[in-house]
């Protein structure tokens, strides 16, 4: 591996990708915390469904 300073200089030399213009109709991305709680609640409901179906098959 090359010297880290050299690699950093190479990174700075790369052209930055152009960001697409933000249109007015695009939905705002959710903050990270909202994603986390959303995923957690989704998992919880999935686990509930699994335990319910397991109880159904055991009975």
Gaussian input, Z-matrix of N, CA and C with variables (Angstrom, degrees):
# hf/3-21g

backbone

0 1
 N
 C     1     B1
 C     2     B2     1     A1
 N     3     B3     2     A2     1     D1
 C     4     B4     3     A3     2     D2
 C     5     B5     4     A4     3     D3
 N     6     B6     5     A5     4     D4
 C     7     B7     6     A6     5     D5
 C     8     B8     7     A7     6     D6
 N     9     B9     8     A8     7     D7
 C    10    B10     9     A9     8     D8
 C    11    B11    10    A10     9     D9
 N    12    B12    11    A11    10    D10
 C    13    B13    12    A12    11    D11
 C    14    B14    13    A13    12    D12
 N    15    B15    14    A14    13    D13
 C    16    B16    15    A15    14    D14
 C    17    B17    16    A16    15    D15
 N    18    B18    17    A17    16    D16
 C    19    B19    18    A18    17    D17
 C    20    B20    19    A19    18    D18
 N    21    B21    20    A20    19    D19
 C    22    B22    21    A21    20    D20
 C    23    B23    22    A22    21    D21
 N    24    B24    23    A23    22    D22
 C    25    B25    24    A24    23    D23
 C    26    B26    25    A25    24    D24
 N    27    B27    26    A26    25    D25
 C    28    B28    27    A27    26    D26
 C    29    B29    28    A28    27    D27
 N    30    B30    29    A29    28    D28
 C    31    B31    30    A30    29    D29
 C    32    B32    31    A31    30    D30
 N    33    B33    32    A32    31    D31
 C    34    B34    33    A33    32    D32
 C    35    B35    34    A34    33    D33
 N    36    B36    35    A35    34    D34
 C    37    B37    36    A36    35    D35
 C    38    B38    37    A37    36    D36
 N    39    B39    38    A38    37    D37
 C    40    B40    39    A39    38    D38
 C    41    B41    40    A40    39    D39
 N    42    B42    41    A41    40    D40
 C    43    B43    42    A42    41    D41
 C    44    B44    43    A43    42    D42
 N    45    B45    44    A44    43    D43
 C    46    B46    45    A45    44    D44
 C    47    B47    46    A46    45    D45
 N    48    B48    47    A47    46    D46
 C    49    B49    48    A48    47    D47
 C    50    B50    49    A49    48    D48
 N    51    B51    50    A50    49    D49
 C    52    B52    51    A51    50    D50
 C    53    B53    52    A52    51    D51
 N    54    B54    53    A53    52    D52
 C    55    B55    54    A54    53    D53
 C    56    B56    55    A55    54    D54
 N    57    B57    56    A56    55    D55
 C    58    B58    57    A57    56    D56
 C    59    B59    58    A58    57    D57
 N    60    B60    59    A59    58    D58
 C    61    B61    60    A60    59    D59
 C    62    B62    61    A61    60    D60
 N    63    B63    62    A62    61    D61
 C    64    B64    63    A63    62    D62
 C    65    B65    64    A64    63    D63
 N    66    B66    65    A65    64    D64
 C    67    B67    66    A66    65    D65
 C    68    B68    67    A67    66    D66
 N    69    B69    68    A68    67    D67
 C    70    B70    69    A69    68    D68
 C    71    B71    70    A70    69    D69
 N    72    B72    71    A71    70    D70
 C    73    B73    72    A72    71    D71
 C    74    B74    73    A73    72    D72
 N    75    B75    74    A74    73    D73
 C    76    B76    75    A75    74    D74
 C    77    B77    76    A76    75    D75
 N    78    B78    77    A77    76    D76
 C    79    B79    78    A78    77    D77
 C    80    B80    79    A79    78    D78
 N    81    B81    80    A80    79    D79
 C    82    B82    81    A81    80    D80
 C    83    B83    82    A82    81    D81
 N    84    B84    83    A83    82    D82
 C    85    B85    84    A84    83    D83
 C    86    B86    85    A85    84    D84
 N    87    B87    86    A86    85    D85
 C    88    B88    87    A87    86    D86
 C    89    B89    88    A88    87    D87
 N    90    B90    89    A89    88    D88
 C    91    B91    90    A90    89    D89
 C    92    B92    91    A91    90    D90
 N    93    B93    92    A92    91    D91
 C    94    B94    93    A93    92    D92
 C    95    B95    94    A94    93    D93
 N    96    B96    95    A95    94    D94
 C    97    B97    96    A96    95    D95
 C    98    B98    97    A97    96    D96
 N    99    B99    98    A98    97    D97
 C   100   B100    99    A99    98    D98
 C   101   B101   100   A100    99    D99
 N   102   B102   101   A101   100   D100
 C   103   B103   102   A102   101   D101
 C   104   B104   103   A103   102   D102
 N   105   B105   104   A104   103   D103
 C   106   B106   105   A105   104   D104
 C   107   B107   106   A106   105   D105
 N   108   B108   107   A107   106   D106
 C   109   B109   108   A108   107   D107
 C   110   B110   109   A109   108   D108
 N   111   B111   110   A110   109   D109
 C   112   B112   111   A111   110   D110
 C   113   B113   112   A112   111   D111
 N   114   B114   113   A113   112   D112
 C   115   B115   114   A114   113   D113
 C   116   B116   115   A115   114   D114
 N   117   B117   116   A116   115   D115
 C   118   B118   117   A117   116   D116
 C   119   B119   118   A118   117   D117
 N   120   B120   119   A119   118   D118
 C   121   B121   120   A120   119   D119
 C   122   B122   121   A121   120   D120
 N   123   B123   122   A122   121   D121
 C   124   B124   123   A123   122   D122
 C   125   B125   124   A124   123   D123
 N   126   B126   125   A125   124   D124
 C   127   B127   126   A126   125   D125
 C   128   B128   127   A127   126   D126
 N   129   B129   128   A128   127   D127
 C   130   B130   129   A129   128   D128
 C   131   B131   130   A130   129   D129
 N   132   B132   131   A131   130   D130
 C   133   B133   132   A132   131   D131
 C   134   B134   133   A133   132   D132
 N   135   B135   134   A134   133   D133
 C   136   B136   135   A135   134   D134
 C   137   B137   136   A136   135   D135
 N   138   B138   137   A137   136   D136
 C   139   B139   138   A138   137   D137
 C   140   B140   139   A139   138   D138
 N   141   B141   140   A140   139   D139
 C   142   B142   141   A141   140   D140
 C   143   B143   142   A142   141   D141
 N   144   B144   143   A143   142   D142
 C   145   B145   144   A144   143   D143
 C   146   B146   145   A145   144   D144
 N   147   B147   146   A146   145   D145
 C   148   B148   147   A147   146   D146
 C   149   B149   148   A148   147   D147
 N   150   B150   149   A149   148   D148
 C   151   B151   150   A150   149   D149
 C   152   B152   151   A151   150   D150
 N   153   B153   152   A152   151   D151
 C   154   B154   153   A153   152   D152
 C   155   B155   154   A154   153   D153
 N   156   B156   155   A155   154   D154
 C   157   B157   156   A156   155   D155
 C   158   B158   157   A157   156   D156
 N   159   B159   158   A158   157   D157
 C   160   B160   159   A159   158   D158
 C   161   B161   160   A160   159   D159
 N   162   B162   161   A161   160   D160
 C   163   B163   162   A162   161   D161
 C   164   B164   163   A163   162   D162
 N   165   B165   164   A164   163   D163
 C   166   B166   165   A165   164   D164
 C   167   B167   166   A166   165   D165
 N   168   B168   167   A167   166   D166
 C   169   B169   168   A168   167   D167
 C   170   B170   169   A169   168   D168
 N   171   B171   170   A170   169   D169
 C   172   B172   171   A171   170   D170
 C   173   B173   172   A172   171   D171
 N   174   B174   173   A173   172   D172
 C   175   B175   174   A174   173   D173
 C   176   B176   175   A175   174   D174

   B1=1.4574
   B2=1.5274
   B3=1.3250
   B4=1.4537
   B5=1.5126
   B6=1.2949
   B7=1.4556
   B8=1.5289
   B9=1.3497
   B10=1.4757
   B11=1.5301
   B12=1.3378
   B13=1.4730
   B14=1.5255
   B15=1.3437
   B16=1.4528
   B17=1.5361
   B18=1.3327
   B19=1.4525
   B20=1.5306
   B21=1.3400
   B22=1.4553
   B23=1.5288
   B24=1.3420
   B25=1.4612
   B26=1.5261
   B27=1.3396
   B28=1.4617
   B29=1.5226
   B30=1.3417
   B31=1.4583
   B32=1.5228
   B33=1.3319
   B34=1.4602
   B35=1.5218
   B36=1.3412
   B37=1.4560
   B38=1.5293
   B39=1.3344
   B40=1.4642
   B41=1.5275
   B42=1.3444
   B43=1.4662
   B44=1.5276
   B45=1.3045
   B46=1.4692
   B47=1.5174
   B48=1.3384
   B49=1.4649
   B50=1.5231
   B51=1.3208
   B52=1.4650
   B53=1.5234
   B54=1.3221
   B55=1.4664
   B56=1.5151
   B57=1.3265
   B58=1.4668
   B59=1.5286
   B60=1.3263
   B61=1.4730
   B62=1.5206
   B63=1.3217
   B64=1.4629
   B65=1.5240
   B66=1.3133
   B67=1.4648
   B68=1.5169
   B69=1.3213
   B70=1.4645
   B71=1.5245
   B72=1.3468
   B73=1.4598
   B74=1.5169
   B75=1.3506
   B76=1.4597
   B77=1.5250
   B78=1.3427
   B79=1.4658
   B80=1.5220
   B81=1.3115
   B82=1.4631
   B83=1.5180
   B84=1.3385
   B85=1.4659
   B86=1.5230
   B87=1.3223
   B88=1.4666
   B89=1.5201
   B90=1.3236
   B91=1.4639
   B92=1.5210
   B93=1.3267
   B94=1.4653
   B95=1.5323
   B96=1.3316
   B97=1.4620
   B98=1.5305
   B99=1.3233
   B100=1.4647
   B101=1.5273
   B102=1.3456
   B103=1.4598
   B104=1.5155
   B105=1.3390
   B106=1.4629
   B107=1.5291
   B108=1.3381
   B109=1.4599
   B110=1.5264
   B111=1.3372
   B112=1.4565
   B113=1.5215
   B114=1.3278
   B115=1.4588
   B116=1.5227
   B117=1.3305
   B118=1.4599
   B119=1.5268
   B120=1.3308
   B121=1.4659
   B122=1.5297
   B123=1.3412
   B124=1.4584
   B125=1.5274
   B126=1.3482
   B127=1.4611
   B128=1.5227
   B129=1.3358
   B130=1.4653
   B131=1.5192
   B132=1.3194
   B133=1.4665
   B134=1.5262
   B135=1.3420
   B136=1.4577
   B137=1.5213
   B138=1.3331
   B139=1.4652
   B140=1.5215
   B141=1.3471
   B142=1.4630
   B143=1.5253
   B144=1.3225
   B145=1.4648
   B146=1.5237
   B147=1.3252
   B148=1.4593
   B149=1.5170
   B150=1.3419
   B151=1.4617
   B152=1.5366
   B153=1.3487
   B154=1.4644
   B155=1.5241
   B156=1.3362
   B157=1.4599
   B158=1.5322
   B159=1.3392
   B160=1.4553
   B161=1.5291
   B162=1.3284
   B163=1.4672
   B164=1.5306
   B165=1.3181
   B166=1.4619
   B167=1.5308
   B168=1.3492
   B169=1.4639
   B170=1.5201
   B171=1.3285
   B172=1.4753
   B173=1.5163
   B174=1.3270
   B175=1.4690
   B176=1.5305
   A1=109.48
   A2=114.81
   A3=118.72
   A4=111.49
   A5=114.93
   A6=121.05
   A7=109.55
   A8=117.50
   A9=118.40
   A10=113.04
   A11=117.55
   A12=118.60
   A13=109.55
   A14=115.77
   A15=119.52
   A16=109.82
   A17=116.78
   A18=120.27
   A19=110.02
   A20=116.49
   A21=119.17
   A22=110.48
   A23=116.30
   A24=119.28
   A25=110.43
   A26=116.45
   A27=119.20
   A28=110.86
   A29=116.23
   A30=119.65
   A31=110.39
   A32=116.34
   A33=119.18
   A34=110.81
   A35=117.46
   A36=120.10
   A37=112.14
   A38=116.96
   A39=119.26
   A40=109.88
   A41=118.11
   A42=119.24
   A43=110.14
   A44=115.63
   A45=119.28
   A46=109.25
   A47=118.22
   A48=119.22
   A49=110.29
   A50=116.43
   A51=119.97
   A52=108.97
   A53=116.46
   A54=119.68
   A55=109.06
   A56=117.74
   A57=119.00
   A58=109.85
   A59=118.35
   A60=119.60
   A61=110.21
   A62=116.10
   A63=120.68
   A64=108.85
   A65=115.60
   A66=119.11
   A67=110.76
   A68=117.52
   A69=119.64
   A70=112.80
   A71=117.13
   A72=119.37
   A73=114.06
   A74=117.82
   A75=119.23
   A76=110.52
   A77=118.33
   A78=119.63
   A79=110.08
   A80=116.38
   A81=119.79
   A82=108.73
   A83=118.09
   A84=119.57
   A85=110.24
   A86=114.64
   A87=119.06
   A88=110.14
   A89=117.75
   A90=118.84
   A91=110.39
   A92=115.18
   A93=119.61
   A94=111.80
   A95=116.41
   A96=119.66
   A97=110.51
   A98=116.45
   A99=119.28
   A100=109.85
   A101=116.43
   A102=118.59
   A103=110.44
   A104=115.53
   A105=119.13
   A106=109.72
   A107=117.19
   A108=119.14
   A109=109.94
   A110=116.31
   A111=120.27
   A112=110.27
   A113=116.61
   A114=120.62
   A115=109.98
   A116=116.60
   A117=119.51
   A118=110.48
   A119=116.69
   A120=118.23
   A121=110.40
   A122=116.68
   A123=119.78
   A124=109.76
   A125=115.94
   A126=119.92
   A127=110.66
   A128=115.64
   A129=118.82
   A130=110.84
   A131=116.84
   A132=118.50
   A133=109.75
   A134=116.95
   A135=119.38
   A136=110.96
   A137=116.00
   A138=119.94
   A139=109.89
   A140=116.19
   A141=119.04
   A142=110.28
   A143=116.21
   A144=119.25
   A145=110.71
   A146=116.48
   A147=119.54
   A148=110.73
   A149=117.16
   A150=118.85
   A151=110.32
   A152=116.35
   A153=118.96
   A154=110.70
   A155=116.68
   A156=118.83
   A157=110.03
   A158=117.42
   A159=119.39
   A160=109.89
   A161=116.63
   A162=119.81
   A163=110.17
   A164=116.23
   A165=120.19
   A166=110.78
   A167=116.15
   A168=118.53
   A169=111.48
   A170=116.81
   A171=118.15
   A172=111.12
   A173=117.29
   A174=120.61
   A175=111.62
   D1=143.28
   D2=-178.13
   D3=-79.03
   D4=174.39
   D5=-179.04
   D6=-62.56
   D7=136.17
   D8=-176.89
   D9=-60.42
   D10=-34.45
   D11=-179.45
   D12=-64.79
   D13=-39.28
   D14=179.06
   D15=-62.95
   D16=-43.15
   D17=-179.73
   D18=-63.15
   D19=-39.08
   D20=-179.87
   D21=-64.69
   D22=-40.68
   D23=178.09
   D24=-62.26
   D25=-40.05
   D26=178.54
   D27=-63.01
   D28=-39.60
   D29=179.36
   D30=-62.06
   D31=-42.81
   D32=-178.24
   D33=-67.79
   D34=-25.22
   D35=-179.21
   D36=-77.47
   D37=-20.18
   D38=-178.11
   D39=-66.48
   D40=143.05
   D41=176.00
   D42=-71.67
   D43=140.62
   D44=179.34
   D45=-77.04
   D46=141.20
   D47=176.61
   D48=-68.88
   D49=140.45
   D50=-179.52
   D51=-72.76
   D52=130.73
   D53=178.82
   D54=-81.39
   D55=138.92
   D56=178.45
   D57=-65.79
   D58=146.58
   D59=179.57
   D60=-65.60
   D61=140.51
   D62=-178.84
   D63=-83.33
   D64=112.14
   D65=179.41
   D66=-78.16
   D67=163.75
   D68=-179.34
   D69=-72.06
   D70=-23.10
   D71=-174.26
   D72=-86.93
   D73=-3.56
   D74=-176.91
   D75=-75.08
   D76=136.49
   D77=176.47
   D78=-70.50
   D79=144.33
   D80=178.72
   D81=-71.36
   D82=137.88
   D83=178.25
   D84=-66.54
   D85=144.17
   D86=179.51
   D87=-67.88
   D88=144.86
   D89=171.81
   D90=-64.13
   D91=159.05
   D92=-172.91
   D93=-60.17
   D94=-38.33
   D95=-177.87
   D96=-62.18
   D97=-39.94
   D98=-179.83
   D99=-63.57
   D100=-41.40
   D101=177.51
   D102=-57.99
   D103=-43.62
   D104=-175.40
   D105=-63.00
   D106=-47.70
   D107=-177.44
   D108=-66.62
   D109=-37.15
   D110=178.67
   D111=-60.39
   D112=-48.53
   D113=-178.82
   D114=-63.52
   D115=-39.45
   D116=-178.71
   D117=-64.17
   D118=-44.37
   D119=-178.58
   D120=-67.42
   D121=-35.48
   D122=177.72
   D123=-62.30
   D124=-45.31
   D125=179.22
   D126=-62.04
   D127=-42.51
   D128=-179.16
   D129=-59.71
   D130=-45.97
   D131=-178.27
   D132=-65.23
   D133=-35.74
   D134=178.64
   D135=-64.14
   D136=-42.17
   D137=-179.93
   D138=-64.87
   D139=-39.92
   D140=177.79
   D141=-60.74
   D142=-45.12
   D143=179.81
   D144=-61.33
   D145=-40.96
   D146=-179.34
   D147=-63.34
   D148=-45.82
   D149=-177.84
   D150=-66.77
   D151=-35.78
   D152=177.45
   D153=-63.36
   D154=-44.73
   D155=-178.38
   D156=-68.67
   D157=-34.19
   D158=177.71
   D159=-64.24
   D160=-43.40
   D161=178.25
   D162=-62.30
   D163=-38.16
   D164=-179.91
   D165=-63.19
   D166=-43.47
   D167=-177.55
   D168=-73.81
   D169=-29.21
   D170=-179.62
   D171=-73.11
   D172=-32.60
   D173=-176.02
   D174=-68.34

